[in-house]
Structures are given as structure tokens and as C-alpha cells.
Amino acid sequence: MSLTFHWFLPTYGDSRHVVGGGHGLPAGSAGGQRPATLGYLAQIARAAEQLGFEGALTPTGAWCEDAWLTTAMLSQQTERLKFLVAFRPGFVSPTYAAQMAATYQRHSGGRLLLNVVTGGESHEQRAYGDFLGKAERYARTGEFLDIVRELWRGTEVTRHGRHLAVENARLERLPDPVPEVYFGGSSPAAGEVAARHSDVYLTWGEPPAQVRQKIEWIRELAAREGRTPRFGIRLHVISRDSSEAAWAEARRLLDGFTPEAIAAVQEGLGRSESEGQRRMLALHGGSPERLEVSPNLWAGIGLVRGGAGTALVGSHREVAARIEEYAALGIEEFVLSGHPHVEEAYWFGEGVLPLLAAKGLWRSPVAEGASRARVQVPFAS
């Protein structure tokens, strides 16, 4: 088995400190922010591509740039890198979303992956004109993906559901390949949708015992649907030549969090409707004193950032060992990020990936592409 690694595109800006935001919070940084220009994002994307990452996740929300438009432009500045585009069902019709995905595949050379995000927070959803509650949003997501999947199979669809209705919908040109659907969520409603539709179920970076429980939960639900999804995990990473250097960097980031900033963010996140966010908050309880929640798993990022709030921190060998631990549970895909994203991509890509390759746990798509390019086709005589 070869593990798959994705990087992250901070379309809200980057920094040598942690840029907060997510789950309805405005983006903010302790200082030194790098604007999310197309040029800078392309620099991150090309670094990830060169280092051997499979794809790059792009977030969605009012606090960042639009993921579809941004990655469509970046696809023209990269050659191989796939784009894991986060989007929210309900903002566009399922027919239009299916068509957008098909167009993206044709013009990018099949480099679209879809991260379906059911809804963020209700107050943010209302700003976009979406007034459904959380449970209804999950029900709508299920209807949405039912329709999109049928359209991608070339079926003509007429459906009148509780939330969505289409008549005689059909795609003139199908996506090739069909984009894989990445889906996360920790609530019972999320599990039901994930079981029916996720190709890859994503969890945020919880300790291994909790991740094992989630995998078993989704496997059981998916088995009832006759499906076997893959599993992925979303983490930040601070990997250095020594453990001491990595933890010194974690302390530097922590020193950039003022008590006022922590209190304001924790108050906002405490009102979140997300079960996954509640689980993230429970790891540290809002306290900067109890942040290593499992060996080499640091919850400090979650003090000032919504969503994924944990980081793997340690020497390259320690980080590789933790990745092996998650892989043994059934995690096959890792969606990683770091601050700042260019530099951290190189620390991980040059420090950890070679260790995993030496153990047969990872194969570089860059090396495979180079091998194919070296194959010579003889001229006809």
C-alpha cells in the first residue's frame, strides 16, 4: 500500500504565524501576513507538486477566496497536482455543480477532487441565503449527491425531493474521470451521508484511539450500503531535523497567541454547531497548558483557528512514526498544512516522505512520471 499525501492552499493568506479563521470566524494573524495572491498560491502549489504531494486542499467560506475559481486558475500553472476543492451543496443546483465538475475535468486534465462541506455555521449560511438548519442541510446534501452521482453516470434525472427538484436533467459531456468525493463529519447525520457517498471519509486529527472509533463507525455504516470507502485525516505538521527544534517552533507559534485572541476565538468556537469542532475543543479545553494530547499530537493550532486544530510535532522520524500509527488504523490519505505553507511543505517533503518511501509506505508520483518520460519509443523504419 502506498499512502497518499495532500498539501493545503491558504486562500485567506499565509504567515510565519498561525492565520486563524474558519467556522464563521474572520481570518486573522499574529503578524507577517502574506496575501493570498495567485502568484503566491502558485508558488505553494508548484512546491507541493515538485515534492510529490498528490493534491492540495482549498477551503471554502466567507473568510477565503472562492475555491473553484482559484484552483481553476492554478491548474494552468501546474502540471500534475490535483485540487481538492471544498464546496457547499445548496449554493448551486446539483445539475450545475455536476456540469462544473465535468468542465473542470476536461480543462485540467482530470485533476479535480471534491471536498463536500455540508454547511459551516448557520449564521454564515444565512449570509449566503441558506436558511436551513443543520439536520436539513445534511438531508439536502444527501439529495444533492444522489442527483450528481446519477448525472455523472450519464442518467437522465427527474427527481422531486424534500429539498431539491430537477426535471429531465442530463449532462451532454460526462466528467472523465468522475471526481472522487471527500466527506467528513462527526454527527449521526454526517455518518449516514458519508456512508452513502464518500469515496474518502475525512476526519480531523484526533488521537489514534478516537480515530479508530470513527473508522469503525463509518465502516459499519458503509457496509450496510454495500460500500467500502477509504479514510483520510486532516492535520497540520511541524517536522524538523530534531524533536527539540520542532517543539521550539511550536512554542514560537504559541507565543504569538495573545490571551485576548485565544479567549475571543474560543468564545466564538464554543457557539459552533459542529460536532467535529466540539471534539477539537475538547482536546485542549481552551487551555494553553495541556496541548500535547497524544504523543507528538499538539492541539495548539486549535486555540486560534476553527476546523482542523492539531499538528504532528517532532523530528522527521517521530512524525513518520505517527503517520505509520495512523496508517495501521486504516488511514490512507493525509491532508497536511503548516505555517508558512511553502517552507513547511519542504520540511515535510524532504524530511518525512523519504523515510516513508524507504519503508515502502509511499511512492513519489514525481519519480513515477519521470520514469514514464524516459521510456523511448523507437522510430518506425
C-alpha positions in Angstrom: 0.0 0.0 0.0 1.2 3.5 -0.9 0.0 6.3 1.3 -1.3 9.5 -0.4 -0.3 13.0 0.8 -2.1 16.2 0.0 -1.0 19.8 0.9 -3.1 22.9 1.6 -3.6 26.2 -0.2 -4.3 29.1 2.3 -6.6 31.2 0.2 -7.1 33.5 3.1 -3.4 34.5 3.4 -0.3 32.9 4.9 2.1 33.9 7.6 5.0 32.8 9.7 2.4 32.7 12.5 -0.9 30.9 12.6 -3.6 32.5 10.4 -6.9 32.0 12.2 -10.4 31.8 10.8 -12.8 29.1 9.8 -16.2 28.0 11.1 -17.6 31.5 10.7 -14.6 33.3 12.2 -12.9 36.1 10.3 -9.3 35.4 9.2 -6.6 36.9 11.4 -2.9 36.6 12.0 -0.4 37.5 14.7 1.6 39.3 12.1 3.7 39.0 9.0 0.8 38.0 6.7 1.5 37.0 3.1 -1.5 38.0 0.9 -3.2 35.1 -1.0 -2.2 36.3 -4.4 -2.4 34.0 -7.3 1.4 34.2 -7.6 2.0 33.2 -4.0 -0.6 30.3 -4.1 1.0 29.1 -7.4 4.3 29.1 -5.5 2.8 26.8 -2.9 1.2 24.6 -5.5 4.3 24.2 -7.5 6.3 23.3 -4.4 3.8 20.7 -3.4 3.8 19.3 -6.9 7.6 19.1 -7.0 7.8 17.4 -3.6 5.4 14.6 -4.6 2.1 15.6 -2.9 -0.9 14.2 -4.8 -3.2 17.2 -4.4 -3.9 20.3 -2.5 -7.0 21.1 -0.4 -8.6 24.6 -0.9 -11.1 25.8 1.8 -14.5 27.3 1.4 -16.3 30.1 3.2 -16.7 33.8 3.5 -13.2 34.1 5.1 -11.3 32.9 2.0 -11.2 33.1 -1.8 -13.6 31.0 -3.9 -12.1 27.6 -4.3 -13.5 26.7 -7.8 -12.2 29.9 -9.4 -8.9 30.0 -7.6 -7.9 26.4 -8.3 -9.1 26.6 -11.9 -6.6 29.3 -12.5 -3.9 27.4 -10.6 -4.4 24.3 -12.7 -3.0 26.3 -15.6 0.2 27.0 -13.6 0.8 23.3 -12.6 1.1 20.1 -14.5 0.2 17.1 -12.2 -1.1 18.4 -8.9 -4.8 17.7 -8.2 -7.1 20.1 -6.4 -9.3 19.1 -3.6 -11.9 21.8 -4.0 -14.1 22.3 -0.9 -17.7 23.4 -1.8 -21.1 23.6 -0.1 -24.1 21.9 -1.7 -27.1 24.1 -1.9 -25.4 27.2 -3.1 -25.8 26.0 -6.7 -28.1 23.4 -8.3 -26.9 19.8 -8.5 -27.1 19.9 -12.3 -24.9 23.0 -12.5 -22.4 21.6 -10.0 -22.2 18.3 -12.0 -21.6 20.3 -15.1 -18.9 22.5 -13.4 -17.1 19.4 -12.3 -17.2 17.9 -15.8 -15.9 21.1 -17.3 -13.1 21.3 -14.7 -12.0 17.7 -15.5 -11.7 18.4 -19.2 -9.8 21.7 -18.9 -7.5 20.5 -16.1 -6.7 17.0 -17.4 -8.8 15.2 -14.8 -7.3 16.9 -11.7 -10.4 17.7 -9.7 -11.3 16.1 -6.3 -14.3 17.3 -4.4 -14.4 18.0 -0.6 -18.2 18.3 0.1 -18.8 20.6 3.1 -22.4 20.4 4.3 -22.7 23.7 5.9 -20.4 25.5 8.2 -22.3 27.6 10.7 -25.9 28.7 10.4 -25.1 32.4 10.7 -22.6 32.1 7.9 -25.0 30.0 5.7 -27.7 32.7 6.1 -25.3 35.3 4.7 -25.4 33.2 1.5 -29.2 33.0 1.6 -29.3 29.5 3.0 -31.8 29.3 6.0 -31.9 25.6 6.5 -30.9 24.1 9.9 -28.0 21.7 10.4 -30.1 18.5 10.1 -31.9 19.8 7.0 -28.6 20.7 5.4 -27.3 17.1 5.8 -30.6 15.8 4.3 -30.1 18.2 1.3 -26.5 17.1 0.9 -27.7 13.5 0.5 -30.3 14.5 -2.1 -27.7 16.7 -3.9 -25.1 13.9 -4.1 -27.8 11.4 -5.2 -28.6 13.6 -8.2 -25.0 14.5 -9.0 -23.9 10.8 -8.9 -26.7 9.8 -11.4 -25.8 12.7 -13.7 -22.1 11.6 -13.7 -23.3 8.1 -14.8 -25.0 9.6 -17.8 -28.5 9.1 -16.4 -31.3 11.5 -17.2 -32.7 12.6 -13.8 -36.1 13.7 -12.8 -36.5 14.0 -9.0 -38.7 15.9 -6.6 -37.2 15.6 -3.2 -37.8 17.4 0.1 -35.1 20.0 -0.7 -34.1 19.7 -4.3 -36.0 19.1 -7.6 -34.8 18.6 -11.1 -36.6 17.6 -14.3 -35.1 15.8 -17.3 -31.6 16.8 -16.2 -28.8 15.3 -18.2 -25.1 16.1 -18.9 -24.1 16.4 -22.5 -20.5 15.6 -21.6 -19.5 13.4 -18.7 -16.5 14.0 -16.4 -13.5 11.8 -17.1 -12.6 10.7 -14.6 -15.5 11.1 -12.3 -14.2 13.2 -9.4 -13.8 11.4 -6.1 -15.9 12.7 -3.2 -14.2 13.5 0.1 -16.6 14.0 3.0 -16.2 14.5 6.8 -18.4 15.0 9.8 -18.8 13.5 13.3 -22.6 13.7 13.8 -25.0 10.8 13.2 -26.5 12.8 10.2 -23.0 13.2 8.7 -22.3 9.5 9.1 -25.3 8.5 7.1 -24.4 10.8 4.2 -20.7 9.7 4.4 -21.7 6.0 4.3 -23.7 6.5 1.1 -21.5 8.9 -0.8 -17.9 9.3 0.4 -15.1 7.8 -1.6 -12.8 9.1 1.1 -14.1 9.8 4.6 -12.0 12.6 6.2 -11.5 13.1 10.0 -9.7 15.9 11.7 -6.6 15.0 13.6 -7.8 13.3 16.8 -5.7 10.9 18.9 -5.4 7.4 17.4 -7.9 5.8 19.7 -10.6 8.3 18.7 -9.7 8.0 15.0 -10.0 4.2 15.3 -13.6 4.6 16.7 -14.5 6.9 13.8 -13.2 4.4 11.2 -15.1 1.5 12.7 -18.2 3.7 12.9 -18.1 4.7 9.2 -17.0 1.2 8.1 -20.1 -0.3 9.7 -22.5 2.3 8.2 -20.9 2.0 4.8 -21.1 -1.8 4.9 -24.9 -1.6 5.2 -24.8 0.4 2.0 -22.5 -2.2 0.3 -19.7 0.3 0.2 -16.0 0.4 1.3 -14.7 4.0 1.5 -11.1 4.9 2.1 -10.1 7.0 5.1 -8.1 10.2 5.4 -7.0 12.6 8.1 -6.6 16.4 8.2 -3.6 17.6 10.2 -1.1 20.4 10.5 2.6 19.5 10.7 5.8 20.8 12.3 8.6 18.5 11.3 12.3 19.3 11.9 15.7 17.6 12.0 15.4 17.2 15.7 12.5 16.9 18.2 13.9 19.9 20.1 13.8 22.1 17.0 10.2 21.1 16.2 8.9 21.8 19.7 10.8 25.1 19.8 8.8 26.1 16.6 5.5 25.0 18.3 6.4 27.2 21.3 7.2 30.1 18.9 3.8 29.8 17.3 2.1 29.6 20.8 4.0 32.7 21.9 2.2 34.6 19.1 -1.2 33.9 20.6 -2.3 36.6 23.0 -4.6 35.6 25.8 -7.2 38.0 24.4 -7.0 36.3 20.9 -7.4 32.9 22.4 -10.4 33.9 24.6 -12.1 35.6 21.6 -11.7 32.6 19.3 -12.6 30.1 21.9 -15.8 32.0 22.7 -16.7 32.1 19.1 -15.9 28.4 18.5 -17.8 27.5 21.7 -21.0 28.5 19.8 -20.3 26.2 16.9 -22.9 23.8 15.7 -20.3 21.4 14.5 -19.8 18.1 16.4 -16.3 17.9 14.9 -15.5 21.3 16.2 -16.8 20.3 19.7 -14.4 17.4 19.6 -11.5 19.6 18.7 -12.2 22.0 21.5 -12.5 19.1 24.0 -8.9 18.1 23.3 -7.4 21.2 24.9 -10.4 22.8 26.8 -9.2 26.3 25.8 -6.1 26.0 27.9 -2.6 26.5 26.6 -1.2 24.3 29.4 -2.4 20.9 28.1 -1.7 20.8 24.4 0.2 17.5 23.7 -3.0 15.4 23.6 -1.2 12.3 22.3 2.5 11.6 21.6 3.6 14.2 19.1 0.0 15.4 18.6 -0.2 19.1 19.5 -3.6 20.9 19.8 -2.2 24.4 19.9 -3.4 25.4 16.5 -7.0 25.0 17.6 -6.6 27.7 20.2 -6.9 30.4 17.5 -8.2 28.5 14.4 -11.5 26.8 13.7 -11.7 23.5 12.0 -8.6 21.2 12.0 -6.7 22.3 15.1 -4.0 19.7 15.7 -0.5 19.3 14.4 2.0 16.5 14.3 5.1 17.9 16.0 8.5 16.2 16.2 11.6 15.1 14.4 11.1 13.7 10.9 11.4 10.2 12.3 8.9 10.9 15.0 6.4 12.4 12.6 6.9 9.4 10.2 6.2 7.0 13.1 3.0 8.8 14.0 1.9 8.6 10.3 2.6 4.8 10.4 0.5 4.6 13.5 -2.5 6.2 11.8 -1.9 4.1 8.7 -2.1 1.0 10.8 -5.6 2.1 11.8 -6.7 2.3 8.2 -5.8 5.9 7.3 -4.6 6.0 3.7 -4.7 9.7 2.8 -3.1 12.6 4.8 -4.2 16.2 4.1 -1.5 18.4 5.7 -0.6 22.0 6.2 2.0 24.2 8.0 2.9 27.8 8.8 4.1 29.1 6.4 3.0 26.7 3.7 5.9 27.0 1.4 8.6 26.4 4.0 6.7 23.6 5.8 6.0 21.8 2.6 9.7 21.4 2.1 10.4 20.5 5.7 7.9 17.6 5.4 8.5 16.7 1.8 12.3 16.5 2.2 12.4 15.2 5.8 9.5 12.8 6.2 8.5 11.5 2.8 11.9 9.9 2.1 11.6 8.0 5.4 8.2 6.6 4.4 9.4 5.8 0.9 12.3 3.8 2.4 9.8 1.7 4.3 7.7 1.1 1.2 4.8 3.2 2.5 5.0 5.9 -0.1 5.9 6.2 -3.8 6.7 9.6 -5.3 4.4 10.4 -8.3 7.1 12.7 -9.5 9.6 9.8 -9.8 7.0 7.6 -11.5 6.3 10.4 -14.0 10.0 10.8 -14.7 10.3 7.1 -15.3 7.5 7.1 -17.8 9.0 10.1 -19.6 12.3 8.2 -20.0 10.6 5.4 -22.0 11.8 5.8 -25.6 9.5 4.9 -28.5 11.7 3.8 -31.5 11.2 5.4 -34.8 9.5 3.3 -37.5 11.9 2.0 -40.1 
